[in-house]
Amino acid sequence: MPEKIMRSLREESGILGTSYEWLRQQCIAGKIPHVRVGKGKNAKYLINHKELMKMLETEGTRKE
């Protein structure tokens, strides 16, 4: 089975070991690559895992 390209905040938080709320706030602030699907309270954020990992690796190398 091919690897998923886009993941929900719940899936991604479980993989990364971060909180759902932290990921959500990062999406709202535009700090992580995502797509918002739906309108209003029922909207769902989908995160591109590969792009997020690239971004986090880049952030990690900047701080060192």
C-alpha positions in Angstrom: 0.0 0.0 0.0 1.5 3.4 -0.9 2.3 5.9 1.8 -0.2 8.6 2.4 0.7 12.1 1.1 -1.7 14.1 3.2 -2.6 13.3 6.9 -5.0 14.7 9.4 -3.8 16.6 12.4 -4.6 13.7 14.6 -2.6 11.2 12.5 0.3 13.6 12.2 0.3 14.4 15.9 0.6 10.7 16.7 3.5 10.2 14.3 5.4 13.3 15.4 4.6 13.0 19.1 3.3 16.6 19.3 -0.1 17.8 20.5 -3.0 18.1 18.1 -3.5 21.7 19.4 0.1 22.7 18.7 -0.2 21.5 15.1 -3.6 23.2 14.7 -2.1 26.5 15.9 0.8 26.2 13.5 -1.6 25.7 10.6 -3.7 28.7 11.6 -0.5 30.8 11.9 0.6 29.6 8.4 3.8 28.1 9.8 3.4 24.6 8.4 2.3 23.5 4.9 -1.3 22.4 5.0 -4.6 22.4 3.1 -7.9 23.3 4.8 -10.8 21.3 3.7 -14.4 22.4 4.5 -15.9 25.5 6.0 -16.4 26.8 9.5 -16.3 24.6 12.6 -16.3 21.4 10.4 -13.1 22.3 8.5 -10.3 19.8 8.6 -6.6 20.5 8.2 -4.6 18.1 6.1 -0.8 18.2 6.4 1.7 17.1 3.7 4.0 14.8 5.8 7.0 14.9 3.5 6.9 18.7 3.2 6.5 19.1 7.0 9.5 16.8 7.6 11.6 18.8 5.1 10.6 22.0 6.9 11.4 20.7 10.3 14.8 19.4 9.2 15.6 22.8 7.7 14.4 24.5 11.0 16.6 22.2 13.0 19.7 22.9 10.9 19.2 26.7 11.3 19.2 26.5 15.1 22.4 24.5 15.4 
